[in-house]
Amino acid sequence: MKSQKECNQRGAIMVEAAIYFPITIAIVMAVIYLGLFKMQESYFFFQVERAASELARETAYPGYESFHGEEPLDGTRVDFGWEEPSSSDVSQYYKEYGGSISRIYRWGLDGKTKSRAEKYQNALCENSAILSLGKTRASVQINNSFFSKSVEAKVWFELPTPGILRFIGVDDNITLYAGAYQPVINTTDFVRNIDLAFDMGNFLLDKLGIEADKFLEKFNKITDVIF
């Protein structure tokens, strides 16, 4: 009787193991998968913010990329170091910074800026995925308006779902998305352009024989009526 009871207990344990072991494996796999999922998502956010920030600096300061001399997103840097900028790097920067009136006053987008945006887009596709599975798509564009510019970086990643998770109702593919927005700001240029515009206004008023104070007084009266 005792031997029969022990056999029944061993049989019960085997039945329980057959039931709970697959459930335990599924939970462990789900936790690992979701952990990798969140790690990949966090890295995407880091990469798009980095791409938008770097391209915005290059757009605001033409020639900025000459200081680090690397391809976009190639490495772990977030900016160049100032320890030993060579004289050739500085000369190249000022050479790129000057040029035509449109470049000096940052009107429109030149071919090099558009080319850099395309390089950043390709770099996002190549350097953003930690996991070997999945498909990466990216978009990097510079929005150019009359008064300002901005950079938008976006990345999508389609990741196939493991069969054991599809069995419990998870979609066949999960899409990760990350996006970043960065305004193109060059404070020095803004102050300089405002100062030049003010000087130009004074010059034109002087040529027309109009006193600046009286002109501003009449202008304020008009704005008070309108607004």
PyRosetta script that sets phi, psi and omega in degrees:
from pyrosetta import init, pose_from_sequence

init()
pose = pose_from_sequence("MKSQKECNQRGAIMVEAAIYFPITIAIVMAVIYLGLFKMQESYFFFQVERAASELARETAYPGYESFHGEEPLDGTRVDFGWEEPSSSDVSQYYKEYGGSISRIYRWGLDGKTKSRAEKYQNALCENSAILSLGKTRASVQINNSFFSKSVEAKVWFELPTPGILRFIGVDDNITLYAGAYQPVINTTDFVRNIDLAFDMGNFLLDKLGIEADKFLEKFNKITDVIF")
pose.set_psi(1, -40.3)
pose.set_omega(1, -179.9)
pose.set_phi(2, -65.6)
pose.set_psi(2, -41.5)
pose.set_omega(2, 179.6)
pose.set_phi(3, -65.0)
pose.set_psi(3, -37.8)
pose.set_omega(3, 178.3)
pose.set_phi(4, -65.1)
pose.set_psi(4, -37.8)
pose.set_omega(4, 179.9)
pose.set_phi(5, -67.1)
pose.set_psi(5, -40.7)
pose.set_omega(5, 178.5)
pose.set_phi(6, -64.6)
pose.set_psi(6, -38.3)
pose.set_omega(6, 177.8)
pose.set_phi(7, -64.2)
pose.set_psi(7, -39.0)
pose.set_omega(7, 178.7)
pose.set_phi(8, -64.8)
pose.set_psi(8, -39.1)
pose.set_omega(8, 179.2)
pose.set_phi(9, -66.3)
pose.set_psi(9, -41.7)
pose.set_omega(9, 178.1)
pose.set_phi(10, -64.1)
pose.set_psi(10, -38.6)
pose.set_omega(10, 177.7)
pose.set_phi(11, -64.2)
pose.set_psi(11, -39.5)
pose.set_omega(11, 178.8)
pose.set_phi(12, -64.8)
pose.set_psi(12, -40.5)
pose.set_omega(12, 179.1)
pose.set_phi(13, -63.3)
pose.set_psi(13, -41.0)
pose.set_omega(13, 179.7)
pose.set_phi(14, -65.3)
pose.set_psi(14, -38.4)
pose.set_omega(14, 178.1)
pose.set_phi(15, -65.6)
pose.set_psi(15, -43.2)
pose.set_omega(15, 178.6)
pose.set_phi(16, -63.7)
pose.set_psi(16, -41.5)
pose.set_omega(16, 179.0)
pose.set_phi(17, -63.0)
pose.set_psi(17, -39.6)
pose.set_omega(17, 179.3)
pose.set_phi(18, -64.1)
pose.set_psi(18, -27.6)
pose.set_omega(18, -179.8)
pose.set_phi(19, -85.3)
pose.set_psi(19, -47.9)
pose.set_omega(19, -171.8)
pose.set_phi(20, -83.4)
pose.set_psi(20, -28.5)
pose.set_omega(20, -177.1)
pose.set_phi(21, -61.6)
pose.set_psi(21, -47.9)
pose.set_omega(21, 176.8)
pose.set_phi(22, -60.9)
pose.set_psi(22, -35.6)
pose.set_omega(22, 178.5)
pose.set_phi(23, -65.1)
pose.set_psi(23, -43.2)
pose.set_omega(23, 179.1)
pose.set_phi(24, -62.6)
pose.set_psi(24, -44.8)
pose.set_omega(24, 178.8)
pose.set_phi(25, -60.7)
pose.set_psi(25, -41.4)
pose.set_omega(25, 179.8)
pose.set_phi(26, -63.2)
pose.set_psi(26, -41.1)
pose.set_omega(26, 179.7)
pose.set_phi(27, -65.4)
pose.set_psi(27, -44.2)
pose.set_omega(27, 179.3)
pose.set_phi(28, -61.5)
pose.set_psi(28, -44.7)
pose.set_omega(28, 179.4)
pose.set_phi(29, -63.7)
pose.set_psi(29, -39.5)
pose.set_omega(29, 179.5)
pose.set_phi(30, -64.3)
pose.set_psi(30, -42.3)
pose.set_omega(30, 179.7)
pose.set_phi(31, -64.2)
pose.set_psi(31, -44.2)
pose.set_omega(31, 179.0)
pose.set_phi(32, -63.1)
pose.set_psi(32, -43.8)
pose.set_omega(32, -178.4)
pose.set_phi(33, -63.4)
pose.set_psi(33, -45.8)
pose.set_omega(33, -179.4)
pose.set_phi(34, -67.9)
pose.set_psi(34, -33.0)
pose.set_omega(34, 175.8)
pose.set_phi(35, -64.5)
pose.set_psi(35, -44.8)
pose.set_omega(35, 176.2)
pose.set_phi(36, -64.0)
pose.set_psi(36, -36.6)
pose.set_omega(36, 178.6)
pose.set_phi(37, -58.9)
pose.set_psi(37, -49.4)
pose.set_omega(37, -179.1)
pose.set_phi(38, -68.8)
pose.set_psi(38, -36.1)
pose.set_omega(38, 177.4)
pose.set_phi(39, -63.2)
pose.set_psi(39, -43.5)
pose.set_omega(39, 178.2)
pose.set_phi(40, -64.6)
pose.set_psi(40, -40.5)
pose.set_omega(40, 179.4)
pose.set_phi(41, -63.0)
pose.set_psi(41, -42.3)
pose.set_omega(41, 179.0)
pose.set_phi(42, -63.9)
pose.set_psi(42, -39.2)
pose.set_omega(42, -179.8)
pose.set_phi(43, -68.2)
pose.set_psi(43, -35.5)
pose.set_omega(43, 176.2)
pose.set_phi(44, -61.3)
pose.set_psi(44, -44.9)
pose.set_omega(44, 179.1)
pose.set_phi(45, -61.0)
pose.set_psi(45, -40.5)
pose.set_omega(45, 178.3)
pose.set_phi(46, -63.0)
pose.set_psi(46, -43.7)
pose.set_omega(46, -175.8)
pose.set_phi(47, -68.6)
pose.set_psi(47, -42.9)
pose.set_omega(47, -178.6)
pose.set_phi(48, -69.1)
pose.set_psi(48, -36.7)
pose.set_omega(48, 176.9)
pose.set_phi(49, -65.8)
pose.set_psi(49, -39.2)
pose.set_omega(49, 178.4)
pose.set_phi(50, -65.9)
pose.set_psi(50, -44.7)
pose.set_omega(50, 179.7)
pose.set_phi(51, -62.5)
pose.set_psi(51, -45.5)
pose.set_omega(51, -179.7)
pose.set_phi(52, -64.2)
pose.set_psi(52, -40.8)
pose.set_omega(52, -178.8)
pose.set_phi(53, -66.7)
pose.set_psi(53, -45.4)
pose.set_omega(53, -178.0)
pose.set_phi(54, -67.3)
pose.set_psi(54, -43.6)
pose.set_omega(54, -179.7)
pose.set_phi(55, -67.2)
pose.set_psi(55, -34.2)
pose.set_omega(55, 177.2)
pose.set_phi(56, -64.1)
pose.set_psi(56, -39.6)
pose.set_omega(56, 177.2)
pose.set_phi(57, -65.6)
pose.set_psi(57, -41.8)
pose.set_omega(57, -179.9)
pose.set_phi(58, -66.0)
pose.set_psi(58, -33.5)
pose.set_omega(58, 178.7)
pose.set_phi(59, -73.4)
pose.set_psi(59, -38.7)
pose.set_omega(59, -179.8)
pose.set_phi(60, -73.4)
pose.set_psi(60, -33.5)
pose.set_omega(60, -178.3)
pose.set_phi(61, -124.9)
pose.set_psi(61, 84.4)
pose.set_omega(61, -179.7)
pose.set_phi(62, -54.0)
pose.set_psi(62, 134.3)
pose.set_omega(62, -176.8)
pose.set_phi(63, 93.8)
pose.set_psi(63, -3.3)
pose.set_omega(63, -178.1)
pose.set_phi(64, -58.8)
pose.set_psi(64, -35.6)
pose.set_omega(64, -177.1)
pose.set_phi(65, -66.4)
pose.set_psi(65, -17.1)
pose.set_omega(65, -179.4)
pose.set_phi(66, -69.2)
pose.set_psi(66, -17.5)
pose.set_omega(66, -178.9)
pose.set_phi(67, -75.4)
pose.set_psi(67, -33.5)
pose.set_omega(67, -177.9)
pose.set_phi(68, -100.7)
pose.set_psi(68, -23.0)
pose.set_omega(68, 172.2)
pose.set_phi(69, 61.0)
pose.set_psi(69, 29.5)
pose.set_omega(69, 179.4)
pose.set_phi(70, -122.8)
pose.set_psi(70, 162.1)
pose.set_omega(70, 173.4)
pose.set_phi(71, -72.8)
pose.set_psi(71, 156.4)
pose.set_omega(71, -179.4)
pose.set_phi(72, -56.3)
pose.set_psi(72, 134.3)
pose.set_omega(72, 175.7)
pose.set_phi(73, 59.3)
pose.set_psi(73, 21.9)
pose.set_omega(73, 179.3)
pose.set_phi(74, -93.5)
pose.set_psi(74, 96.3)
pose.set_omega(74, -175.6)
pose.set_phi(75, 115.2)
pose.set_psi(75, -168.5)
pose.set_omega(75, -175.3)
pose.set_phi(76, -111.6)
pose.set_psi(76, 5.0)
pose.set_omega(76, -177.5)
pose.set_phi(77, -69.3)
pose.set_psi(77, 153.8)
pose.set_omega(77, 172.4)
pose.set_phi(78, -116.0)
pose.set_psi(78, -8.8)
pose.set_omega(78, 175.4)
pose.set_phi(79, -168.2)
pose.set_psi(79, 168.0)
pose.set_omega(79, 179.2)
pose.set_phi(80, -85.7)
pose.set_psi(80, 160.6)
pose.set_omega(80, 177.2)
pose.set_phi(81, -93.7)
pose.set_psi(81, 149.1)
pose.set_omega(81, -177.4)
pose.set_phi(82, -95.8)
pose.set_psi(82, 8.9)
pose.set_omega(82, -173.4)
pose.set_phi(83, -60.0)
pose.set_psi(83, -52.3)
pose.set_omega(83, -175.6)
pose.set_phi(84, -137.5)
pose.set_psi(84, 66.7)
pose.set_omega(84, 174.6)
pose.set_phi(85, -70.5)
pose.set_psi(85, 124.0)
pose.set_omega(85, -177.5)
pose.set_phi(86, -73.6)
pose.set_psi(86, 158.5)
pose.set_omega(86, 179.6)
pose.set_phi(87, -64.4)
pose.set_psi(87, -32.1)
pose.set_omega(87, 178.4)
pose.set_phi(88, -67.8)
pose.set_psi(88, -36.5)
pose.set_omega(88, 176.8)
pose.set_phi(89, -63.9)
pose.set_psi(89, -43.6)
pose.set_omega(89, 179.7)
pose.set_phi(90, -65.0)
pose.set_psi(90, -42.7)
pose.set_omega(90, 179.0)
pose.set_phi(91, -63.1)
pose.set_psi(91, -41.3)
pose.set_omega(91, 178.8)
pose.set_phi(92, -64.5)
pose.set_psi(92, -38.3)
pose.set_omega(92, 179.2)
pose.set_phi(93, -61.5)
pose.set_psi(93, -49.3)
pose.set_omega(93, -179.0)
pose.set_phi(94, -67.7)
pose.set_psi(94, -30.0)
pose.set_omega(94, 176.6)
pose.set_phi(95, -65.6)
pose.set_psi(95, -43.5)
pose.set_omega(95, 178.7)
pose.set_phi(96, -71.3)
pose.set_psi(96, -32.4)
pose.set_omega(96, -175.6)
pose.set_phi(97, -68.5)
pose.set_psi(97, -33.8)
pose.set_omega(97, -180.0)
pose.set_phi(98, -85.0)
pose.set_psi(98, -153.7)
pose.set_omega(98, 178.1)
pose.set_phi(99, 117.8)
pose.set_psi(99, -140.5)
pose.set_omega(99, -177.0)
pose.set_phi(100, -73.2)
pose.set_psi(100, 169.2)
pose.set_omega(100, 178.8)
pose.set_phi(101, -61.6)
pose.set_psi(101, -37.6)
pose.set_omega(101, -179.4)
pose.set_phi(102, -63.3)
pose.set_psi(102, -34.4)
pose.set_omega(102, 178.0)
pose.set_phi(103, -75.8)
pose.set_psi(103, -40.2)
pose.set_omega(103, -179.3)
pose.set_phi(104, -61.2)
pose.set_psi(104, -42.6)
pose.set_omega(104, -177.4)
pose.set_phi(105, -98.9)
pose.set_psi(105, 7.9)
pose.set_omega(105, 173.6)
pose.set_phi(106, 60.5)
pose.set_psi(106, 42.1)
pose.set_omega(106, 175.5)
pose.set_phi(107, -89.1)
pose.set_psi(107, 129.6)
pose.set_omega(107, 176.5)
pose.set_phi(108, 68.7)
pose.set_psi(108, -170.2)
pose.set_omega(108, -179.4)
pose.set_phi(109, -126.9)
pose.set_psi(109, 127.5)
pose.set_omega(109, 179.2)
pose.set_phi(110, -86.3)
pose.set_psi(110, 174.1)
pose.set_omega(110, -176.4)
pose.set_phi(111, -63.4)
pose.set_psi(111, -35.3)
pose.set_omega(111, -178.4)
pose.set_phi(112, -67.7)
pose.set_psi(112, -39.5)
pose.set_omega(112, 178.7)
pose.set_phi(113, -63.2)
pose.set_psi(113, -42.4)
pose.set_omega(113, 177.9)
pose.set_phi(114, -64.9)
pose.set_psi(114, -37.8)
pose.set_omega(114, 177.8)
pose.set_phi(115, -64.2)
pose.set_psi(115, -39.9)
pose.set_omega(115, 178.1)
pose.set_phi(116, -65.4)
pose.set_psi(116, -37.3)
pose.set_omega(116, 177.5)
pose.set_phi(117, -62.6)
pose.set_psi(117, -40.6)
pose.set_omega(117, 177.6)
pose.set_phi(118, -65.3)
pose.set_psi(118, -38.5)
pose.set_omega(118, 178.2)
pose.set_phi(119, -65.1)
pose.set_psi(119, -39.9)
pose.set_omega(119, 177.6)
pose.set_phi(120, -65.2)
pose.set_psi(120, -37.0)
pose.set_omega(120, 177.8)
pose.set_phi(121, -63.7)
pose.set_psi(121, -45.4)
pose.set_omega(121, 178.1)
pose.set_phi(122, -64.8)
pose.set_psi(122, -37.7)
pose.set_omega(122, -180.0)
pose.set_phi(123, -66.0)
pose.set_psi(123, -35.9)
pose.set_omega(123, 176.9)
pose.set_phi(124, -62.1)
pose.set_psi(124, -41.0)
pose.set_omega(124, 178.7)
pose.set_phi(125, -65.5)
pose.set_psi(125, -37.3)
pose.set_omega(125, -173.4)
pose.set_phi(126, -85.0)
pose.set_psi(126, -30.3)
pose.set_omega(126, -169.0)
pose.set_phi(127, -117.9)
pose.set_psi(127, 13.7)
pose.set_omega(127, -175.9)
pose.set_phi(128, -105.3)
pose.set_psi(128, -19.7)
pose.set_omega(128, -175.4)
pose.set_phi(129, -91.2)
pose.set_psi(129, 120.8)
pose.set_omega(129, 174.7)
pose.set_phi(130, -82.1)
pose.set_psi(130, -39.3)
pose.set_omega(130, -177.9)
pose.set_phi(131, -81.6)
pose.set_psi(131, 143.9)
pose.set_omega(131, -178.6)
pose.set_phi(132, -76.2)
pose.set_psi(132, -27.9)
pose.set_omega(132, 178.2)
pose.set_phi(133, -82.6)
pose.set_psi(133, 157.2)
pose.set_omega(133, 176.1)
pose.set_phi(134, 103.8)
pose.set_psi(134, 170.2)
pose.set_omega(134, -177.5)
pose.set_phi(135, -127.5)
pose.set_psi(135, 130.6)
pose.set_omega(135, -176.6)
pose.set_phi(136, -108.2)
pose.set_psi(136, 133.7)
pose.set_omega(136, 172.1)
pose.set_phi(137, -125.7)
pose.set_psi(137, 145.3)
pose.set_omega(137, -177.8)
pose.set_phi(138, -140.8)
pose.set_psi(138, 156.8)
pose.set_omega(138, 176.5)
pose.set_phi(139, -143.9)
pose.set_psi(139, 125.7)
pose.set_omega(139, 175.9)
pose.set_phi(140, -129.9)
pose.set_psi(140, 121.5)
pose.set_omega(140, -178.9)
pose.set_phi(141, -140.3)
pose.set_psi(141, 153.0)
pose.set_omega(141, 178.0)
pose.set_phi(142, -109.0)
pose.set_psi(142, 118.1)
pose.set_omega(142, 177.8)
pose.set_phi(143, -86.1)
pose.set_psi(143, 122.6)
pose.set_omega(143, -174.7)
pose.set_phi(144, -116.9)
pose.set_psi(144, 110.9)
pose.set_omega(144, 174.9)
pose.set_phi(145, -113.1)
pose.set_psi(145, 177.5)
pose.set_omega(145, -176.1)
pose.set_phi(146, -65.9)
pose.set_psi(146, -38.7)
pose.set_omega(146, -174.8)
pose.set_phi(147, -98.3)
pose.set_psi(147, -19.8)
pose.set_omega(147, -174.5)
pose.set_phi(148, -157.2)
pose.set_psi(148, 168.4)
pose.set_omega(148, 174.6)
pose.set_phi(149, -129.8)
pose.set_psi(149, 158.3)
pose.set_omega(149, 176.5)
pose.set_phi(150, -152.3)
pose.set_psi(150, 158.7)
pose.set_omega(150, -179.5)
pose.set_phi(151, -117.4)
pose.set_psi(151, 133.1)
pose.set_omega(151, 174.9)
pose.set_phi(152, -120.2)
pose.set_psi(152, 126.8)
pose.set_omega(152, 177.4)
pose.set_phi(153, -121.9)
pose.set_psi(153, 131.0)
pose.set_omega(153, -178.6)
pose.set_phi(154, -135.9)
pose.set_psi(154, 149.2)
pose.set_omega(154, 177.3)
pose.set_phi(155, -145.0)
pose.set_psi(155, 139.2)
pose.set_omega(155, 176.2)
pose.set_phi(156, -122.7)
pose.set_psi(156, 145.2)
pose.set_omega(156, -178.1)
pose.set_phi(157, -141.3)
pose.set_psi(157, 116.0)
pose.set_omega(157, 178.2)
pose.set_phi(158, -95.6)
pose.set_psi(158, 122.1)
pose.set_omega(158, -175.4)
pose.set_phi(159, -118.7)
pose.set_psi(159, 122.5)
pose.set_omega(159, 178.5)
pose.set_phi(160, -67.0)
pose.set_psi(160, 140.1)
pose.set_omega(160, -179.3)
pose.set_phi(161, -86.2)
pose.set_psi(161, 134.2)
pose.set_omega(161, 175.9)
pose.set_phi(162, -58.3)
pose.set_psi(162, 148.6)
pose.set_omega(162, -176.4)
pose.set_phi(163, -57.3)
pose.set_psi(163, -35.3)
pose.set_omega(163, -177.0)
pose.set_phi(164, -68.2)
pose.set_psi(164, -27.1)
pose.set_omega(164, 176.3)
pose.set_phi(165, -83.2)
pose.set_psi(165, -31.8)
pose.set_omega(165, 174.9)
pose.set_phi(166, -64.6)
pose.set_psi(166, -29.6)
pose.set_omega(166, -179.4)
pose.set_phi(167, -64.1)
pose.set_psi(167, -29.0)
pose.set_omega(167, -179.3)
pose.set_phi(168, -98.2)
pose.set_psi(168, 12.4)
pose.set_omega(168, 171.0)
pose.set_phi(169, 105.0)
pose.set_psi(169, 4.4)
pose.set_omega(169, 177.9)
pose.set_phi(170, -76.0)
pose.set_psi(170, 144.7)
pose.set_omega(170, -178.4)
pose.set_phi(171, -58.6)
pose.set_psi(171, 155.1)
pose.set_omega(171, -179.8)
pose.set_phi(172, -61.8)
pose.set_psi(172, -34.7)
pose.set_omega(172, 179.1)
pose.set_phi(173, -131.9)
pose.set_psi(173, 139.5)
pose.set_omega(173, 176.7)
pose.set_phi(174, -113.6)
pose.set_psi(174, 131.7)
pose.set_omega(174, -178.1)
pose.set_phi(175, -107.1)
pose.set_psi(175, 123.2)
pose.set_omega(175, 173.9)
pose.set_phi(176, -94.5)
pose.set_psi(176, 141.7)
pose.set_omega(176, 179.2)
pose.set_phi(177, -135.7)
pose.set_psi(177, 139.3)
pose.set_omega(177, 174.4)
pose.set_phi(178, -143.6)
pose.set_psi(178, 140.7)
pose.set_omega(178, 179.8)
pose.set_phi(179, -143.5)
pose.set_psi(179, 153.7)
pose.set_omega(179, 179.8)
pose.set_phi(180, -144.1)
pose.set_psi(180, 146.8)
pose.set_omega(180, 179.3)
pose.set_phi(181, -125.7)
pose.set_psi(181, 134.7)
pose.set_omega(181, -179.7)
pose.set_phi(182, -141.0)
pose.set_psi(182, 120.3)
pose.set_omega(182, 175.8)
pose.set_phi(183, -71.5)
pose.set_psi(183, 147.7)
pose.set_omega(183, 176.9)
pose.set_phi(184, -90.1)
pose.set_psi(184, 108.6)
pose.set_omega(184, -174.0)
pose.set_phi(185, -124.5)
pose.set_psi(185, 128.1)
pose.set_omega(185, 171.7)
pose.set_phi(186, -131.1)
pose.set_psi(186, 94.1)
pose.set_omega(186, -172.9)
pose.set_phi(187, -60.5)
pose.set_psi(187, -39.6)
pose.set_omega(187, -179.2)
pose.set_phi(188, -62.1)
pose.set_psi(188, -45.3)
pose.set_omega(188, 178.4)
pose.set_phi(189, -63.9)
pose.set_psi(189, -38.6)
pose.set_omega(189, -179.0)
pose.set_phi(190, -62.1)
pose.set_psi(190, -47.4)
pose.set_omega(190, 179.9)
pose.set_phi(191, -64.5)
pose.set_psi(191, -41.6)
pose.set_omega(191, 180.0)
pose.set_phi(192, -63.0)
pose.set_psi(192, -44.4)
pose.set_omega(192, -177.9)
pose.set_phi(193, -67.2)
pose.set_psi(193, -38.3)
pose.set_omega(193, 176.9)
pose.set_phi(194, -63.1)
pose.set_psi(194, -41.9)
pose.set_omega(194, 179.6)
pose.set_phi(195, -64.6)
pose.set_psi(195, -42.3)
pose.set_omega(195, 178.6)
pose.set_phi(196, -65.9)
pose.set_psi(196, -38.8)
pose.set_omega(196, 178.2)
pose.set_phi(197, -64.3)
pose.set_psi(197, -39.6)
pose.set_omega(197, 178.0)
pose.set_phi(198, -64.8)
pose.set_psi(198, -43.2)
pose.set_omega(198, 178.2)
pose.set_phi(199, -64.2)
pose.set_psi(199, -39.3)
pose.set_omega(199, 178.6)
pose.set_phi(200, -64.5)
pose.set_psi(200, -40.2)
pose.set_omega(200, 177.8)
pose.set_phi(201, -62.3)
pose.set_psi(201, -43.5)
pose.set_omega(201, 177.2)
pose.set_phi(202, -63.1)
pose.set_psi(202, -38.2)
pose.set_omega(202, 179.9)
pose.set_phi(203, -63.9)
pose.set_psi(203, -45.4)
pose.set_omega(203, -179.2)
pose.set_phi(204, -66.9)
pose.set_psi(204, -40.8)
pose.set_omega(204, 178.0)
pose.set_phi(205, -63.4)
pose.set_psi(205, -38.8)
pose.set_omega(205, 178.8)
pose.set_phi(206, -65.1)
pose.set_psi(206, -40.3)
pose.set_omega(206, 179.0)
pose.set_phi(207, -66.5)
pose.set_psi(207, -32.6)
pose.set_omega(207, 179.5)
pose.set_phi(208, -85.4)
pose.set_psi(208, -3.2)
pose.set_omega(208, 178.7)
pose.set_phi(209, 74.0)
pose.set_psi(209, 29.6)
pose.set_omega(209, -179.7)
pose.set_phi(210, -111.2)
pose.set_psi(210, 131.8)
pose.set_omega(210, 177.7)
pose.set_phi(211, -76.6)
pose.set_psi(211, 136.1)
pose.set_omega(211, -175.6)
pose.set_phi(212, -62.6)
pose.set_psi(212, -39.5)
pose.set_omega(212, -178.3)
pose.set_phi(213, -64.3)
pose.set_psi(213, -43.8)
pose.set_omega(213, 179.5)
pose.set_phi(214, -66.9)
pose.set_psi(214, -38.5)
pose.set_omega(214, 178.4)
pose.set_phi(215, -61.2)
pose.set_psi(215, -45.1)
pose.set_omega(215, 178.8)
pose.set_phi(216, -64.6)
pose.set_psi(216, -36.4)
pose.set_omega(216, 178.7)
pose.set_phi(217, -63.7)
pose.set_psi(217, -44.7)
pose.set_omega(217, 178.1)
pose.set_phi(218, -67.7)
pose.set_psi(218, -37.9)
pose.set_omega(218, 179.2)
pose.set_phi(219, -62.9)
pose.set_psi(219, -40.9)
pose.set_omega(219, 178.9)
pose.set_phi(220, -65.7)
pose.set_psi(220, -36.5)
pose.set_omega(220, 177.4)
pose.set_phi(221, -64.0)
pose.set_psi(221, -40.2)
pose.set_omega(221, 179.3)
pose.set_phi(222, -65.6)
pose.set_psi(222, -43.6)
pose.set_omega(222, 179.6)
pose.set_phi(223, -65.3)
pose.set_psi(223, -33.2)
pose.set_omega(223, 177.4)
pose.set_phi(224, -65.9)
pose.set_psi(224, -36.6)
pose.set_omega(224, 178.6)
pose.set_phi(225, -70.4)
pose.set_psi(225, -41.8)
pose.set_omega(225, -176.8)
pose.set_phi(226, -70.6)
pose.set_psi(226, -44.4)
pose.set_omega(226, -174.6)
pose.set_phi(227, -101.0)
pose.dump_pdb("model.pdb")
